[in-house]
Amino acid sequence: MKICGYKTIPDYTNAIRMGILLDSGEILDPNLVKALLYEKEGRFNPFERAKHKVPTSLHAFLQTSDNPIEELNDLLSAYEDLRKAGTTSLSNGTSIVLTSDNITFTKPLDKISVYRDFYAHEKHVAKGFEKRKEPIPEAWYEIPAYYKGATEGFIGPEEEILWPSYTNVLDYELELAIIIAKEGKNIKASKACEHIFGFTILNDISARDIQKKEMAIRLGPAKGKDFCSIIGPVITTIDEFGGKEPDLLMTAKINGEEWSRGQSGDSHFSFSQMIEHVAMDEWVLPGDLMGSGTVGTGCGLELDKWIQEGDVLELEVENIGVLKNKVGKKRK
């Protein structure tokens, strides 16, 4: 399945609803499917029951469901039965299927429990230390290091990238990310995939001049990162990859020109190893987002090429899609 986030047009509530992207390009709303099923059972309060069992928020759903992928697959199967029976609307006229004409796509995970971004691709790491005329520290090969970032600055596909007033050097970062579905502590790598909900594209926007200062102090990054990160366009659930970590082709185009190309499987550490490391005497929670770090050639810093105001960024990962955004004007 491909899980998306959407808002209705017109948008009065600013609420992001969980959807399933169908092969037709339409959006199936799992919450409304559940409401329709309750209505067909003759329940008095189908919408209230559906909100309790299948929340409109993906984050809330992951917090309460023991088997979110299985439940969503069951609702997808129920939709197929309803469609064949010619019943795809509730009695009040609400359709359980929406088209791009009356929705806007947004970030597929409406709320993030904890955001961790790793530094796991050796090609990217080596290039950074080469520029500093330093060898890669031995410790990098021993543990999957990461930083914790802000969770409120995330945007989704087609939204404008913030250019803060305090930076003159903006950069993109081509990454793969996972979303956690099942909580756990002291998780072993061999069991870690059981905790993964799915995979999405992550563009970890960076203020390189500020990040350079922060890292020179041996603290951070913070203001160099926390203002804007992008995920989307969808989350492809792990069952689409046989319940295992895939090796996916990743590319980035700036204004139609390819700048970056790499493989997610080139990472020195697997996501399973990352999860095991994080989970040592610490809870991993549903709705956690973990980025792999930048794939080799996956940012302007490596290439000595920099994005500018008005540039269109297209980050593509096979079997997930294209995450497209435009760089905004620098804030005064």
VEXROGU-266927 format. One record per residue (C-alpha): residue in one letter; y, z, x. Coordinates in steps of 0.2 Angstrom, whole numbers. Layout:
! residues N
<a <Y Z X>>
...
END
This chain:
! residues 332
<m <0 0 0>>
<k <18 -2 5>>
<i <29 12 -1>>
<c <47 9 -4>>
<g <63 19 -9>>
<y <74 12 -22>>
<k <90 16 -33>>
<t <93 8 -50>>
<i <108 -3 -53>>
<p <120 4 -59>>
<d <117 20 -49>>
<y <124 35 -58>>
<t <114 49 -49>>
<n <112 42 -31>>
<a <94 48 -33>>
<i <81 39 -22>>
<r <65 35 -32>>
<m <48 32 -24>>
<g <40 14 -28>>
<i <25 4 -23>>
<l <30 -14 -17>>
<l <19 -26 -26>>
<d <13 -43 -18>>
<s <24 -51 -31>>
<g <39 -43 -24>>
<e <41 -32 -39>>
<i <42 -13 -38>>
<l <30 -2 -47>>
<d <36 16 -51>>
<p <21 28 -49>>
<n <31 42 -59>>
<l <33 30 -74>>
<v <15 24 -73>>
<k <10 42 -75>>
<a <22 45 -89>>
<l <15 30 -98>>
<l <-3 36 -96>>
<y <2 53 -104>>
<e <11 44 -118>>
<k <-4 34 -122>>
<e <-14 50 -122>>
<g <-2 56 -136>>
<r <6 69 -126>>
<f <22 77 -133>>
<n <31 78 -116>>
<p <25 63 -105>>
<f <41 62 -94>>
<e <40 81 -90>>
<r <22 81 -86>>
<a <24 65 -75>>
<k <38 73 -66>>
<h <27 88 -62>>
<k <12 78 -57>>
<v <20 63 -48>>
<p <38 67 -43>>
<t <50 53 -42>>
<s <54 59 -24>>
<l <41 54 -10>>
<h <45 70 0>>
<a <42 81 -15>>
<f <26 71 -19>>
<l <19 74 -1>>
<q <24 92 -3>>
<t <12 95 -18>>
<s <-1 82 -17>>
<d <-18 85 -8>>
<n <-22 67 -7>>
<p <-6 56 -9>>
<i <-14 40 -4>>
<e <-29 42 -16>>
<e <-18 47 -30>>
<l <-6 32 -28>>
<n <-21 20 -26>>
<d <-27 27 -43>>
<l <-10 24 -51>>
<l <-10 6 -44>>
<s <-27 3 -52>>
<a <-21 11 -68>>
<y <-6 -1 -68>>
<e <-18 -16 -66>>
<d <-28 -10 -82>>
<l <-11 -8 -91>>
<r <-5 -25 -86>>
<k <-21 -33 -92>>
<a <-19 -24 -108>>
<g <-1 -30 -110>>
<t <6 -13 -109>>
<t <19 -11 -95>>
<s <33 -2 -105>>
<l <35 15 -112>>
<s <40 17 -131>>
<n <58 19 -127>>
<g <58 2 -118>>
<t <57 9 -100>>
<s <47 -3 -89>>
<i <36 3 -76>>
<v <39 -12 -66>>
<l <56 -17 -59>>
<t <63 -33 -50>>
<s <75 -34 -36>>
<d <88 -39 -50>>
<n <90 -21 -56>>
<i <86 -11 -40>>
<t <93 -8 -23>>
<f <81 -4 -8>>
<t <85 11 2>>
<k <75 22 15>>
<p <57 24 10>>
<l <57 43 13>>
<d <71 51 3>>
<k <70 68 13>>
<i <63 72 30>>
<s <56 89 34>>
<v <58 89 53>>
<y <62 74 64>>
<r <54 72 81>>
<d <57 57 92>>
<f <45 55 107>>
<y <48 46 123>>
<a <30 38 125>>
<h <32 20 131>>
<e <31 19 150>>
<k <39 2 151>>
<h <55 9 143>>
<v <54 26 152>>
<a <52 17 169>>
<k <67 6 166>>
<g <78 20 162>>
<f <73 30 178>>
<e <75 14 188>>
<k <93 13 183>>
<r <96 31 188>>
<k <87 27 205>>
<e <74 41 201>>
<p <55 41 199>>
<i <47 45 183>>
<p <44 64 183>>
<e <25 69 185>>
<a <27 80 170>>
<w <31 64 159>>
<y <12 59 161>>
<e <6 77 157>>
<i <14 80 140>>
<p <21 69 126>>
<a <39 75 127>>
<y <51 74 112>>
<y <68 79 105>>
<k <72 86 87>>
<g <86 76 78>>
<a <96 78 63>>
<t <88 73 47>>
<e <104 69 36>>
<g <110 54 45>>
<f <96 42 40>>
<i <99 26 31>>
<g <88 12 25>>
<p <87 -7 25>>
<e <103 -17 22>>
<e <114 -2 24>>
<e <129 -3 37>>
<i <126 6 54>>
<l <139 19 57>>
<w <150 16 73>>
<p <157 34 77>>
<s <175 36 83>>
<y <169 45 98>>
<t <158 31 106>>
<n <162 15 114>>
<v <144 10 118>>
<l <132 8 104>>
<d <114 3 106>>
<y <98 0 95>>
<e <81 7 98>>
<l <65 -2 92>>
<e <52 11 87>>
<l <37 14 76>>
<a <36 30 67>>
<i <24 40 56>>
<i <26 50 41>>
<i <15 66 39>>
<a <6 68 23>>
<k <-5 84 26>>
<e <1 101 34>>
<g <-8 108 48>>
<k <-8 120 63>>
<n <-18 118 80>>
<i <-23 100 74>>
<k <-35 91 86>>
<a <-31 73 91>>
<s <-48 68 84>>
<k <-43 74 67>>
<a <-25 69 68>>
<c <-25 53 58>>
<e <-31 63 43>>
<h <-13 70 43>>
<i <-4 53 43>>
<f <3 46 27>>
<g <8 29 35>>
<f <19 19 47>>
<t <37 13 46>>
<i <50 5 57>>
<l <62 17 66>>
<n <79 11 73>>
<d <86 26 83>>
<i <104 21 85>>
<s <112 28 101>>
<a <129 32 108>>
<r <124 28 126>>
<d <140 34 134>>
<i <139 51 125>>
<q <121 52 128>>
<k <123 49 146>>
<k <135 64 147>>
<e <124 75 137>>
<m <108 72 147>>
<a <118 74 164>>
<i <120 92 158>>
<r <100 93 155>>
<l <103 96 137>>
<g <102 85 122>>
<p <103 72 115>>
<a <114 78 101>>
<k <130 69 97>>
<g <123 54 106>>
<k <110 52 92>>
<d <112 62 77>>
<f <125 52 68>>
<c <114 37 62>>
<s <95 33 62>>
<i <87 20 51>>
<i <69 19 43>>
<g <61 5 33>>
<p <60 -6 24>>
<v <43 1 18>>
<i <30 13 23>>
<t <13 5 26>>
<t <0 18 22>>
<i <-13 22 35>>
<d <-28 16 24>>
<e <-21 -2 26>>
<f <-26 0 45>>
<g <-43 7 41>>
<g <-37 25 43>>
<k <-33 22 62>>
<e <-18 19 73>>
<p <-14 1 73>>
<d <-8 -9 88>>
<l <6 -19 81>>
<l <18 -33 87>>
<m <36 -27 88>>
<t <52 -38 90>>
<a <70 -36 88>>
<k <83 -50 85>>
<i <102 -48 86>>
<n <111 -62 76>>
<g <95 -72 76>>
<e <91 -71 94>>
<e <76 -62 100>>
<w <80 -48 112>>
<s <65 -37 112>>
<r <46 -39 111>>
<g <32 -27 113>>
<q <16 -19 106>>
<s <15 -2 98>>
<g <-1 1 107>>
<d <7 1 124>>
<s <12 19 121>>
<h <6 31 135>>
<f <2 44 122>>
<s <-6 40 105>>
<f <2 47 89>>
<s <-14 58 88>>
<q <-10 66 105>>
<m <8 68 99>>
<i <2 77 83>>
<e <-10 88 93>>
<h <4 93 105>>
<v <17 97 91>>
<a <4 107 81>>
<m <0 119 95>>
<d <4 136 86>>
<e <16 127 76>>
<w <16 119 58>>
<v <16 101 56>>
<l <22 98 38>>
<p <22 85 24>>
<g <37 74 26>>
<d <39 76 45>>
<l <44 60 53>>
<m <38 56 71>>
<g <45 42 81>>
<s <35 34 96>>
<g <51 31 107>>
<t <57 14 111>>
<v <45 1 115>>
<g <47 -9 132>>
<t <62 -20 131>>
<g <67 -12 114>>
<c <85 -8 117>>
<g <101 -14 125>>
<l <101 -1 139>>
<e <85 -9 146>>
<l <93 -27 145>>
<d <111 -24 150>>
<k <116 -31 133>>
<w <125 -22 120>>
<i <127 -24 101>>
<q <145 -26 94>>
<e <154 -24 78>>
<g <147 -36 64>>
<d <131 -39 73>>
<v <116 -41 62>>
<l <100 -32 68>>
<e <83 -37 63>>
<l <68 -26 69>>
<e <51 -32 64>>
<v <34 -24 65>>
<e <19 -34 59>>
<n <11 -28 43>>
<i <27 -17 39>>
<g <41 -30 38>>
<v <59 -33 44>>
<l <72 -19 45>>
<k <89 -27 43>>
<n <106 -19 46>>
<k <123 -24 50>>
<v <134 -15 63>>
<g <150 -7 55>>
<k <167 -7 63>>
<k <171 7 74>>
<r <179 22 65>>
<k <197 26 70>>
END
